[in-house]
Amino acid sequence: MPRVLIIEDDHALAAALAVVVRRLGAEPVVAATGQGGVEKARRGGLEVVLLDIGLPDLGGLKVLEALQAAPNPPPVVVLTAHGTLEHALEARRLGVREYFLKPLSLPDLQGCLRALLEAPAAKAVANGSGLMIGATPEMQRAFAVLAQACATREPVLITGPAGSGKTLAAEIIARHDPGAGSVRFYRWDEWPESEARDELRRLLQEDGSLLVEEVARLPLPLQADLAQTLREGGPRLLVTSSADLPAAISGGRFREDLYYQLGVLQLRLPALAERAEDLPALAAHLLGLASQGRELRLDPSALALLKGHDWPGNVRELAVAMRHAAAVCTTSLVLPHHLPPELAAGRVPAGVAIEAVLERALVGWLDFRLTTDATTDYETLLAGVERRMLAELLRRYEGRPTHMAAALRLNRATLRKRLRELGLGG
């Protein structure tokens, strides 16, 4: 009977994975720590390893390195709740077969395991890069696809709103292209119309990778050139688009055959507003790049203004804002007046509901608490939110709990008890 090693510290998930393994006619071997998993792997006789990257003792990548150092290592499937681009690429470099994000789709995982148990696939190879930042599920999914794209020479269609990082993603893929070679850029509207087609045809005859930006803007004859190249072979094509390509197909502005040819791998980058949790780390990173060696950090009040903005220009707009701040800030602390005028004024853009502003602020606060205090539990988090809300309400009712209880339809004794518990008198 084939054996599958499950290295997972979440007992409930490990039990569910064991059920999946048994369903496939294999024997589950469970380890709750990285070191325990390495020791069990050294005994050999394994067909597949399921590895949680976030383990309590050893880092998941260190476990992976130890597993791959053994003779004839089994294929490894990585499971993670906090994927990063570095993790995804490093995992691919170390021979990981698949990269699953939590919460897991057990049917998808079962299909992957079945394929590995029946016919193991070839290893994929990629190198790491630290140029993209994101911890949200949307970016983790993007990192997983990006890592897959780095391990193949298939064409890649990169979509997302303007300023979301499509060109940067293409550059990372090209830099890790297993076929090596250089990457060249082509954008139709940057060439005189009389020269645009000749230039594209010239580039399509060269080796390496070709990045075609905003492919939906290409005239139909140039789209035909791309489609022919994909049929006959040529440079690896990486294309970006901010446009809705299915809508362009319906409107007769984009070739349907080219869409499917390009979409072997589709990488979607979310708008910055869709991943507000990433904003503090991303802003700090961009500020560091703009500061040219100076030690700059964002004051909480400035960060709050960043979180209240809806970022129609996405990461590109944030990068410009951080360059502005670095240019005008003469101390080590970026304050609200160091931000661009539309941010410094604290204006909430039209259409952004106050609930969205609250949600973004709450996301930032949770990020800070969860990443700076490993002992934080739910009750502590709830008390932190409740204490701030009650303190503000108490101020508005002039420090009179009786009036506050009557106005908000609260039990007076219960309110006084809770105020005392939270250190607010009562």
C-alpha positions in Angstrom: 0.0 0.0 0.0 1.5 3.4 -0.9 2.2 5.8 2.0 1.5 9.5 2.1 3.3 11.7 4.7 1.1 14.5 6.1 3.1 17.2 7.9 0.4 19.5 9.4 0.1 20.9 12.9 -3.7 21.5 12.6 -5.1 18.3 14.0 -8.5 18.7 12.4 -7.1 19.4 9.0 -4.6 16.5 9.4 -7.5 14.2 10.1 -9.4 15.4 7.1 -6.3 14.9 4.9 -5.9 11.4 6.3 -9.5 10.6 5.2 -8.7 11.8 1.7 -5.5 9.7 1.6 -7.4 6.5 2.7 -10.1 7.2 0.2 -7.4 6.9 -2.5 -6.2 3.5 -1.1 -3.1 4.9 0.5 -1.8 4.8 4.1 -1.6 8.2 5.8 1.5 8.9 8.0 1.0 12.1 10.1 3.5 14.4 11.7 2.5 17.5 13.7 5.9 19.2 13.5 8.5 19.8 10.8 11.2 17.9 12.6 8.9 15.0 13.1 8.0 15.0 9.5 11.7 15.0 8.4 12.4 12.1 10.7 9.5 10.1 9.3 10.6 10.9 5.8 14.1 9.6 6.4 12.7 6.2 7.0 11.7 6.1 3.3 8.9 4.3 1.6 6.8 7.4 0.8 4.9 8.1 -2.4 3.9 11.7 -1.7 4.4 14.4 1.1 1.7 16.9 2.0 3.6 19.8 3.7 2.1 22.7 5.6 4.5 25.6 5.1 3.6 27.3 8.4 4.8 24.9 11.1 5.4 25.6 14.8 9.1 24.5 14.9 10.9 24.5 11.5 10.1 26.8 8.7 8.3 24.9 5.9 11.0 25.7 3.4 13.6 24.3 5.6 11.6 21.1 5.9 11.3 21.1 2.1 15.0 21.4 1.7 15.6 18.5 4.1 13.1 16.4 2.2 14.7 17.1 -1.1 18.2 16.4 0.2 17.3 12.7 0.6 18.0 10.2 -2.2 15.0 9.8 -4.6 12.8 12.3 -2.7 9.0 11.8 -3.0 6.9 14.6 -4.7 5.8 17.3 -2.3 2.5 19.2 -2.3 2.7 22.5 -0.3 -0.3 23.7 1.8 -0.3 27.2 3.1 -2.5 29.9 4.6 0.0 32.7 4.2 1.6 32.3 0.8 4.1 34.9 -0.5 5.7 35.2 -3.9 9.1 34.2 -2.3 7.5 31.0 -0.9 5.8 30.1 -4.1 8.9 30.5 -6.2 11.3 28.9 -3.7 8.9 26.0 -3.4 8.9 25.6 -7.2 12.7 25.8 -7.2 12.9 23.0 -4.6 10.7 20.7 -6.7 7.2 21.2 -5.3 4.6 19.6 -7.6 1.6 21.6 -6.4 0.9 24.7 -4.2 -2.5 24.8 -2.5 -3.9 27.7 -0.6 -6.0 27.4 2.5 -8.9 27.0 3.0 -8.3 23.9 0.9 -10.5 22.5 -1.7 -10.4 18.8 -0.7 -11.8 17.6 -4.1 -9.0 19.5 -5.9 -6.4 18.1 -3.5 -7.8 14.6 -3.9 -7.5 14.9 -7.7 -3.9 16.1 -7.4 -3.0 13.2 -5.0 -4.6 10.7 -7.3 -2.5 11.9 -10.2 0.7 11.8 -8.2 0.0 8.4 -6.8 -0.7 7.0 -10.3 1.9 8.8 -12.4 4.3 11.3 -10.8 5.0 14.4 -12.8 8.3 16.0 -13.6 9.8 18.5 -11.2 9.3 22.2 -11.8 12.2 24.7 -11.2 12.1 28.4 -10.4 14.1 31.0 -8.5 13.0 33.5 -5.8 12.2 37.1 -6.1 11.1 39.7 -3.6 9.6 42.4 -5.9 5.9 41.8 -5.3 4.3 42.0 -1.9 0.9 40.6 -0.7 -0.6 38.4 2.0 -4.2 38.5 1.0 -5.9 35.4 -0.6 -6.1 37.3 -3.9 -2.4 37.9 -4.0 -1.6 34.4 -2.7 -3.5 33.0 -5.6 -1.7 35.3 -8.0 1.7 34.2 -6.6 0.8 30.5 -7.1 0.0 31.1 -10.7 3.1 33.3 -11.1 5.3 30.5 -9.8 3.7 28.0 -12.2 4.4 30.5 -15.0 8.0 30.7 -14.0 8.4 27.0 -14.4 7.1 26.7 -18.0 7.4 28.4 -21.4 3.7 28.5 -22.1 2.2 31.9 -23.0 0.8 33.9 -20.1 -2.2 36.3 -20.1 -1.8 38.8 -17.3 -5.0 40.8 -16.5 -5.9 43.4 -14.0 -6.7 47.1 -13.7 -4.2 49.8 -14.8 -1.4 50.2 -12.2 -1.9 46.8 -10.5 1.6 45.5 -11.4 1.0 43.5 -14.7 4.3 44.6 -16.3 6.2 43.8 -13.1 4.7 40.3 -13.0 5.7 39.8 -16.6 9.2 40.9 -15.9 9.5 38.4 -13.0 8.2 35.6 -15.2 10.7 36.5 -18.0 13.6 36.7 -15.6 12.9 33.2 -14.3 12.1 31.7 -17.8 13.6 28.2 -17.9 14.4 28.9 -21.6 16.5 31.9 -20.5 17.1 34.6 -23.1 16.2 38.3 -22.8 12.8 39.9 -22.5 11.7 42.5 -25.0 8.8 44.9 -24.7 6.2 45.9 -27.3 3.4 48.3 -27.1 1.5 49.1 -30.3 0.6 52.7 -29.5 4.3 53.7 -28.8 5.2 53.2 -32.5 4.2 55.2 -35.5 1.4 53.4 -37.3 3.5 52.8 -40.4 6.2 51.1 -38.3 4.2 49.2 -35.7 3.5 46.0 -37.6 7.1 45.8 -39.0 8.5 46.1 -35.5 6.2 43.4 -34.1 7.0 41.0 -36.9 10.7 41.6 -36.3 10.4 40.9 -32.5 8.3 37.7 -33.3 11.3 36.3 -35.1 13.7 36.6 -32.2 14.2 34.1 -29.3 13.6 34.7 -25.6 10.4 36.3 -24.2 8.3 39.0 -25.7 6.0 41.1 -23.5 3.1 42.6 -25.5 1.5 45.2 -23.3 -2.2 46.0 -23.5 -2.9 43.4 -26.1 -6.5 44.4 -26.6 -5.3 47.7 -28.2 -3.6 45.8 -31.1 -5.4 46.2 -34.5 -6.9 42.9 -35.7 -4.1 42.4 -38.4 -1.4 42.5 -35.6 -3.5 40.1 -33.5 -3.4 37.7 -36.5 0.4 37.9 -36.4 0.4 36.9 -32.8 -2.0 34.0 -33.4 0.2 32.8 -36.2 3.3 32.9 -34.0 1.6 30.9 -31.3 0.6 28.2 -33.9 4.0 28.0 -35.5 6.4 28.6 -32.6 8.6 31.6 -31.8 9.4 33.7 -28.7 7.5 33.0 -25.5 4.6 35.5 -25.4 3.7 37.3 -22.2 0.7 39.7 -22.7 -1.0 42.1 -20.4 -4.5 43.6 -20.6 -6.5 46.0 -18.5 -9.5 45.5 -20.8 -12.3 43.0 -20.5 -11.2 40.6 -23.3 -14.4 38.5 -23.5 -16.3 41.8 -24.0 -13.9 42.8 -26.7 -14.4 39.5 -28.4 -18.2 40.0 -28.3 -17.7 43.5 -29.8 -15.5 42.1 -32.6 -12.4 44.0 -31.4 -10.4 40.9 -30.3 -9.8 37.5 -31.9 -11.4 34.7 -30.0 -8.8 32.2 -31.1 -6.0 34.5 -29.9 -7.7 34.8 -26.5 -7.7 31.0 -26.0 -4.1 30.6 -27.4 -2.8 33.2 -24.9 -4.8 32.0 -22.0 -2.9 28.8 -21.3 -2.0 30.4 -18.0 -4.1 33.3 -16.8 -2.7 35.5 -14.0 -5.1 38.1 -12.6 -3.8 40.9 -10.4 -6.4 42.4 -8.1 -7.0 46.1 -7.7 -5.4 47.6 -4.6 -8.8 48.3 -3.1 -9.5 44.5 -3.2 -6.5 43.8 -1.0 -6.5 46.6 1.5 -4.8 44.4 4.1 -1.6 44.6 2.0 -1.5 48.4 2.0 0.6 49.0 5.1 3.4 46.6 4.1 3.2 47.7 0.5 3.3 51.4 1.4 6.3 50.8 3.7 8.1 48.9 1.0 7.5 51.6 -1.7 8.5 54.3 0.8 11.7 52.5 1.4 12.4 52.4 -2.3 11.7 56.1 -2.7 13.7 57.2 0.4 17.1 56.4 -1.2 18.7 55.0 2.0 17.0 57.4 4.5 15.1 55.9 7.4 11.4 56.9 6.8 8.3 55.5 8.4 4.6 56.3 8.2 2.9 57.9 11.1 -0.3 56.1 12.1 -2.3 59.2 11.1 -0.8 59.2 7.6 -1.4 55.5 7.3 -5.0 56.0 8.2 -5.4 58.5 5.3 -3.9 56.0 2.9 -6.4 53.4 4.1 -9.3 55.8 3.5 -8.4 56.3 -0.1 -9.9 54.1 -2.8 -6.7 54.1 -5.0 -8.1 54.3 -8.6 -4.5 54.2 -9.9 -3.7 51.1 -7.8 -0.1 50.3 -6.8 1.3 52.8 -9.4 -0.7 55.6 -7.6 0.6 54.4 -4.2 4.2 54.4 -5.5 3.8 58.0 -6.7 2.3 59.0 -3.3 5.3 57.5 -1.5 7.7 59.2 -3.8 6.0 62.5 -3.1 6.2 61.8 0.7 9.9 61.0 0.5 10.6 64.1 -1.5 8.9 66.6 0.9 9.5 64.9 4.3 12.6 66.3 6.0 12.4 64.2 9.2 12.1 60.4 9.7 8.4 60.4 10.2 5.9 60.9 7.3 2.9 62.9 8.5 -0.4 63.6 6.8 0.8 66.9 5.4 3.7 65.1 3.6 1.2 63.2 1.5 -0.1 64.4 -1.9 -2.8 67.1 -1.5 -5.8 64.9 -2.3 -4.7 62.5 0.5 -3.5 65.1 3.0 -6.9 66.8 2.9 -8.4 63.6 4.2 -11.0 63.6 1.6 -12.9 60.3 1.2 -13.6 59.9 -2.5 -17.2 59.9 -3.7 -18.8 56.5 -3.7 -16.8 55.1 -0.8 -19.2 54.3 2.0 -18.2 55.1 5.5 -18.6 51.4 6.3 -15.8 50.7 3.8 -13.5 53.2 5.6 -14.2 51.5 8.9 -13.5 48.1 7.4 -10.2 49.2 6.0 -9.2 50.8 9.3 -10.2 47.6 11.1 -8.2 45.5 8.7 -5.1 47.6 9.3 -5.5 47.3 13.1 -6.0 43.6 12.9 -2.9 43.2 10.8 -0.8 45.1 13.3 -2.1 43.2 16.4 -1.8 39.7 14.8 1.7 40.3 13.4 3.2 42.0 16.5 1.7 39.8 19.3 1.7 36.1 18.8 -0.3 35.6 22.0 -3.3 37.6 20.9 -6.6 35.7 21.1 -10.2 36.6 20.0 -11.3 37.9 23.4 -8.4 40.3 23.6 -9.1 41.6 20.1 -12.8 42.0 20.9 -12.0 43.8 24.1 -9.7 46.2 22.2 -12.4 47.1 19.8 -15.1 47.3 22.5 -12.9 49.5 24.8 -12.3 52.1 22.0 -16.0 52.2 21.1 -17.2 52.5 24.7 -14.6 55.1 25.5 -15.8 57.3 22.5 -19.5 56.7 23.4 -18.8 57.7 27.1 -17.1 60.9 25.9 -20.1 61.8 23.8 -22.4 61.2 26.7 -20.2 63.5 28.9 -19.0 60.6 31.1 -22.5 59.6 32.3 -23.1 55.9 32.0 -26.7 56.2 33.1 -27.5 58.6 30.2 -25.5 56.4 27.8 -27.4 53.3 28.9 -30.8 54.9 28.5 -30.0 56.4 25.1 -28.5 53.2 23.7 -31.1 50.9 25.4 -28.4 49.1 27.5 -28.9 47.5 30.9 -27.3 50.0 33.2 -25.7 47.5 35.6 -24.3 45.5 32.7 -22.8 48.6 31.2 -21.2 49.7 34.4 -19.7 46.2 35.0 -18.3 46.2 31.4 -16.8 49.6 31.8 -15.1 48.5 35.0 -13.7 45.4 33.3 -12.3 47.5 30.5 -10.7 50.0 32.8 -13.1 52.8 31.9 -14.5 53.5 35.3 -18.2 53.0 35.7 
